[in-house]
C-alpha cells in the first residue's frame, strides 16, 4: 500500500540536504519553525527568525582590514606606553594583611569584588604576593571545613607577584606576565615603595578597549545630580567627562594633560589634600565641598557650579 492510500501526506524533501537524514536536518531548523510546524501552523511574524544577509566579499574584506588596523595601532601604542600609564594608583589599591583570618579575607573579597588581592606585611610597601579568591572559597567546600578555616593562614595560599619599575614598557610587562604565568604586578619606585598595581587585564584593555564586568562602576555612578548645578561626585570621576556632562569648563585645555580627575583638580587648586568639611573655591566661582577624605586622598565631594546668567549663556552659544 502506498503512502497516498493511507491518507498520509508525503514529507517534502526541501527541508533537508541530499546527504542529511531527516532528523538531522529537522534539528537544525529554527526552534519556532519546528514548534509551529509540528502542528501545521504558520510561524507568527514576530517570532520568525530573521537572519541578516551575509556581507559581500568586498565588505567582509574591508571589515577584516579595519579590525586588523585597529588592533595593530593599539598594540603599537601599548608597546610604547609605560607601566605608570596603565597602573592603578596606590591610593586605590586594597590589600590583605599577612595576619588576616579566614573570615577577614572572605569579607575583603566580598567588599571589593576582585578575584586577586595583594598580600602585605604591616604596610603595602611590604607586599610579598597575592591571594586568589578561588583558593579561599574552595576551602569552604572541604570536608572538615571548620578545622580547615581555623588553621587557615594567608601565607599558605599566597602566590608570587611581580615587581616592576614604573618606566618599564607595557609590551615588555605583558610578555613577562605571559611567560611567568603571573597576572598581577606591583609598580615599585626607586626607594622600594609601592606606586601602583597592574593586572594583565589592564594591559589587554590598552589593546581591545575597556573590559567591563559586573563589578565595574559606570560613568553615571561617579556623580549624582542633586539640583541644577549641584552634583555629589566621586573624586575619581574623569574631569573631561564631567565637563561634557555639565557643559562647564573647569580647567584650561592646555592643562588637561596634567589633571585627569576632579579630585586631582581640587588638589591642584589648593596644592594639598583638603580636610573633610572644607570648601575649596575655583577661580570661576565654583565650589568643592569635601564630603569624605583621608590624609592620602579625596574620596567624595559636593560640587556647586557657578552657572552663567541667561545673557552670558546666549553670548557663549553665539560665540561657539
C-alpha positions as CSV (number, residue, x, y, z in Angstrom):
1,X,0.0,0.0,0.0
2,X,1.4,3.4,-0.9
3,X,1.6,6.5,1.3
4,X,-1.1,8.3,-0.6
5,X,-3.5,5.4,0.0
6,X,-3.1,5.7,3.8
7,X,-4.2,9.3,3.7
8,X,-0.7,10.5,4.9
9,X,0.8,13.4,3.1
10,X,4.3,12.8,1.7
11,X,7.0,14.7,3.6
12,X,8.6,17.5,1.5
13,X,12.2,16.8,0.7
14,X,13.2,20.5,0.5
15,X,13.8,20.7,4.3
16,X,17.0,18.6,4.2
17,X,20.1,18.4,2.2
18,X,20.7,15.4,-0.1
19,X,23.3,13.9,2.3
20,X,21.4,14.6,5.6
21,X,18.9,12.4,7.4
22,X,15.5,14.0,8.0
23,X,16.2,14.1,11.8
24,X,19.5,15.9,11.4
25,X,18.0,18.5,9.1
26,X,15.0,19.0,11.3
27,X,17.2,19.6,14.4
28,X,19.0,22.4,12.5
29,X,15.7,24.3,11.8
30,X,14.9,27.3,14.0
31,X,13.0,26.3,17.1
32,X,10.0,28.4,16.3
33,X,9.6,26.7,12.9
34,X,9.9,23.3,14.4
35,X,7.4,24.1,17.2
36,X,4.7,25.6,14.9
37,X,5.4,23.3,12.0
38,X,4.7,20.3,14.2
39,X,1.1,21.4,14.3
40,X,0.9,22.6,10.7
41,X,0.7,26.3,11.8
42,X,2.4,29.2,10.2
43,X,5.1,30.9,12.3
44,X,3.9,34.3,13.7
45,X,5.7,37.2,12.1
46,X,7.0,38.5,15.5
47,X,8.6,35.1,16.2
48,X,10.0,34.4,12.8
49,X,13.8,34.1,12.7
50,X,15.3,36.9,10.6
51,X,18.8,36.1,9.5
52,X,21.0,39.0,8.4
53,X,22.3,38.6,4.9
54,X,26.0,37.7,4.9
55,X,28.3,40.6,3.9
56,X,29.6,40.7,0.4
57,X,33.2,39.5,-0.1
58,X,34.3,43.1,-0.5
59,X,32.5,44.3,2.7
60,X,33.9,41.3,4.7
61,X,37.4,42.1,3.5
62,X,37.0,45.8,4.4
63,X,35.8,44.8,7.9
64,X,38.6,42.4,8.4
65,X,41.2,45.1,7.3
66,X,39.6,47.7,9.7
67,X,39.9,45.3,12.6
68,X,43.5,44.4,11.9
69,X,44.4,48.1,11.5
70,X,42.7,48.9,14.8
71,X,44.5,46.1,16.7
72,X,47.8,46.9,15.1
73,X,47.6,50.5,16.0
74,X,46.6,49.7,19.6
75,X,49.4,47.1,20.0
76,X,51.9,49.6,18.7
77,X,50.6,52.3,21.1
78,X,50.6,49.9,24.0
79,X,54.2,48.9,23.3
80,X,55.3,52.5,23.6
81,X,53.4,53.2,26.8
82,X,55.0,52.9,30.2
83,X,53.6,50.9,33.1
84,X,53.0,54.1,35.1
85,X,50.4,55.0,32.4
86,X,48.3,51.8,32.9
87,X,48.7,51.2,36.7
88,X,46.0,51.5,39.4
89,X,47.4,54.2,41.7
90,X,48.4,53.3,45.2
91,X,45.5,55.1,46.8
92,X,43.1,52.7,45.1
93,X,44.9,49.5,46.0
94,X,43.1,47.3,48.5
95,X,45.2,44.6,50.0
96,X,45.2,41.9,52.8
97,X,47.5,41.8,55.8
98,X,49.6,38.7,56.3
99,X,47.9,38.0,59.7
100,X,44.3,38.2,58.4
101,X,42.0,35.4,59.4
102,X,39.8,33.4,57.0
103,X,36.7,35.5,57.8
104,X,38.6,38.8,57.2
105,X,39.9,37.6,53.9
106,X,36.4,36.5,52.7
107,X,35.0,39.8,53.9
108,X,37.6,41.7,51.9
109,X,36.9,39.8,48.7
110,X,33.2,40.3,49.1
111,X,33.6,44.0,49.7
112,X,35.9,44.8,46.7
113,X,34.7,42.2,44.1
114,X,38.1,41.5,42.7
115,X,39.5,38.0,42.1
116,X,43.0,38.8,43.3
117,X,44.2,40.9,46.2
118,X,47.8,41.7,47.1
119,X,49.2,40.4,50.5
120,X,51.4,42.7,52.6
121,X,53.3,42.6,55.9
122,X,52.4,45.7,58.1
123,X,52.1,48.1,55.2
124,X,51.6,48.0,51.4
125,X,55.3,48.7,50.9
126,X,55.9,45.3,52.4
127,X,53.8,43.4,49.8
128,X,55.0,39.9,49.3
129,X,52.5,38.3,47.0
130,X,48.8,38.0,46.2
131,X,45.9,35.7,47.1
132,X,43.3,34.3,44.7
133,X,39.6,34.2,45.6
134,X,39.3,30.7,44.2
135,X,41.8,29.3,46.7
136,X,39.9,30.9,49.6
137,X,36.4,29.8,48.6
138,X,37.4,26.3,47.7
139,X,38.5,25.9,51.3
140,X,34.8,26.3,52.3
141,X,33.9,23.2,50.4
142,X,36.3,20.8,52.2
143,X,35.1,18.0,54.4
144,X,36.3,19.3,57.8
145,X,35.5,22.9,56.9
146,X,35.7,24.4,60.4
147,X,39.0,22.9,61.2
148,X,40.5,23.9,57.8
149,X,39.3,27.5,58.3
150,X,40.7,27.6,61.8
151,X,44.1,26.5,60.6
152,X,44.0,28.9,57.6
153,X,47.0,31.2,57.1
154,X,47.3,33.7,54.3
155,X,50.9,32.7,53.6
156,X,49.9,29.2,52.8
157,X,47.7,30.3,49.9
158,X,49.8,33.3,48.8
159,X,51.1,33.3,45.2
160,X,54.1,35.1,43.7
161,X,53.7,38.6,42.5
162,X,55.9,40.5,40.0
163,X,57.6,43.8,41.0
164,X,58.4,46.2,38.1
165,X,59.6,49.8,37.8
166,X,57.2,52.5,36.5
167,X,59.4,53.1,33.5
168,X,59.0,49.6,32.1
169,X,57.2,49.4,28.7
170,X,53.7,47.8,28.9
171,X,54.5,45.5,26.0
172,X,57.5,44.0,27.8
173,X,55.4,43.6,31.0
174,X,52.7,41.7,29.1
175,X,55.3,39.3,27.7
176,X,56.8,38.7,31.1
177,X,53.4,38.1,32.6
178,X,52.6,35.5,29.9
179,X,56.0,33.8,30.3
180,X,55.8,33.7,34.1
181,X,52.1,33.0,34.2
182,X,51.6,35.8,36.7
183,X,48.6,38.1,36.3
184,X,49.5,40.8,38.8
185,X,52.5,43.2,39.2
186,X,53.3,45.8,41.8
187,X,54.9,49.0,40.5
188,X,57.9,49.9,42.7
189,X,59.6,53.3,42.9
190,X,63.3,53.9,43.3
191,X,63.0,53.8,47.1
192,X,61.2,50.5,47.2
193,X,57.8,52.0,47.9
194,X,54.6,50.8,46.0
195,X,53.5,53.3,43.4
196,X,50.7,51.3,41.9
197,X,49.4,47.9,40.7
198,X,48.9,46.5,37.2
199,X,47.0,43.4,36.2
200,X,47.1,41.6,32.9
201,X,43.5,42.8,32.2
202,X,44.8,46.4,32.5
203,X,47.3,45.7,29.7
204,X,44.8,43.9,27.5
205,X,42.4,46.8,27.8
206,X,45.0,49.0,26.1
207,X,44.7,46.8,23.0
208,X,41.0,45.8,22.8
209,X,39.4,48.7,24.8
210,X,37.6,48.8,28.1
211,X,36.7,45.4,29.5
212,X,33.8,45.9,32.0
213,X,32.3,43.4,34.3
214,X,29.5,43.4,36.8
215,X,31.8,45.0,39.4
216,X,33.0,48.0,37.4
217,X,31.5,51.3,38.2
218,X,29.7,53.0,35.4
219,X,30.3,56.6,34.4
220,X,26.9,57.6,35.8
221,X,27.8,56.2,39.2
222,X,30.6,58.6,39.6
223,X,28.2,61.5,40.1
224,X,24.6,62.2,41.1
225,X,22.8,65.4,40.2
226,X,21.0,66.8,43.3
227,X,19.9,70.1,41.9
228,X,20.6,72.4,39.0
229,X,24.4,72.9,39.0
230,X,24.8,70.8,42.2
231,X,26.4,67.3,42.0
232,X,27.6,64.8,44.5
233,X,30.7,63.5,42.9
234,X,33.2,60.7,43.4
235,X,36.7,62.3,43.3
236,X,37.8,59.6,40.8
237,X,35.3,61.0,38.2
238,X,37.1,61.9,35.0
239,X,37.3,65.7,34.6
240,X,36.7,65.7,30.8
241,X,33.6,63.5,31.2
242,X,32.2,65.7,34.0
243,X,32.8,68.8,31.8
244,X,30.9,67.1,28.9
245,X,28.0,66.3,31.3
246,X,27.7,69.8,32.7
247,X,28.9,71.9,29.8
248,X,31.2,73.9,32.2
249,X,34.9,74.3,31.5
250,X,36.8,73.7,34.8
251,X,40.4,73.8,33.5
252,X,42.3,75.3,30.6
253,X,42.6,72.9,27.7
254,X,46.4,73.1,27.7
255,X,46.4,71.9,31.4
256,X,44.1,69.0,30.8
257,X,47.0,66.6,30.4
258,X,48.2,67.4,33.9
259,X,44.9,66.5,35.6
260,X,42.6,63.5,35.0
261,X,40.1,63.6,37.8
262,X,38.0,66.1,39.8
263,X,40.0,65.1,42.9
264,X,43.2,65.9,41.0
265,X,41.7,69.3,40.1
266,X,41.0,70.2,43.7
267,X,44.4,69.0,44.8
268,X,46.0,71.3,42.1
269,X,43.9,74.3,43.2
270,X,44.9,74.1,46.9
271,X,48.2,72.1,46.5
272,X,47.3,69.7,49.4
273,X,44.7,67.2,50.5
274,X,41.9,69.2,52.0
275,X,40.1,68.0,55.2
276,X,36.6,66.8,55.4
277,X,34.1,69.6,55.5
278,X,36.5,72.1,53.9
279,X,35.2,74.1,50.9
280,X,37.6,74.8,48.1
281,X,36.7,77.7,45.7
282,X,37.5,77.7,42.0
283,X,38.7,81.0,40.4
284,X,35.5,81.0,38.3
285,X,33.3,80.8,41.4
286,X,32.6,77.0,41.5
287,X,32.8,75.4,45.0
288,X,34.0,72.0,46.0
289,X,32.9,70.9,49.5
290,X,34.8,67.8,50.7
291,X,32.4,65.2,52.0
292,X,34.9,62.4,52.6
293,X,38.7,62.3,52.6
294,X,41.6,60.8,54.4
295,X,45.2,62.0,54.7
296,X,46.2,60.4,51.4
297,X,43.3,61.3,49.0
298,X,39.9,62.9,48.5
299,X,37.0,60.5,48.2
300,X,33.7,62.4,47.7
301,X,32.8,66.0,47.1
302,X,29.7,68.2,46.7
303,X,30.3,70.3,43.6
304,X,28.3,73.6,43.2
305,X,28.8,75.1,39.8
306,X,28.6,78.9,39.2
307,X,26.2,78.7,36.3
308,X,26.3,81.5,33.7
309,X,23.5,84.0,33.6
310,X,21.0,83.8,30.8
311,X,22.6,86.6,28.9
312,X,26.0,85.2,29.3
313,X,24.9,81.8,28.2
314,X,23.3,83.2,25.0
315,X,26.5,85.1,24.2
316,X,28.6,82.0,24.8
317,X,26.4,79.9,22.5
318,X,26.7,82.7,19.8
319,X,30.4,82.7,20.1
320,X,30.6,78.9,19.7
